[in-house]
Amino acid sequence: MHNNNSNETKRPVGAERPFPWRCHHCRKDQVFITTLSYDAEVRHDGRLHHVTIPHLAIPVCRNCGQRVFTEKVDEQIDAALRAQLKLLPLDSVPTPPHGVSMT
């Protein structure tokens, strides 16, 4: 049975936890969003590409410098690669109609 009179603050599914986060490396509550320049080597279609993201928003531990690669960070790196290769952004790629196979 569910208690509907709970005083808990509920957040939507998928909502991010508030900062600071606990660092998995040094165990301190010192992980905050930081914007930095980041160089990455990304494999796409069997080839390795060098990508520079000049303003990557990434959680970084202020105590030990450990970077936390989240889904949002991966999306920024992917978007930078797609822009560099002049590919359509993922939200612009058409999806086939339901039941249609692309193979």
Secondary structure, DSSP 8 states (H G I E B T S, - for coil): ---TT-------TT----S-B--TTT--S-EEEEEEEEEEEEEETTEEEEEEEEEEEEEEETTT--B---HHHHHHHHHHHHHHTT---GGGS----TT----
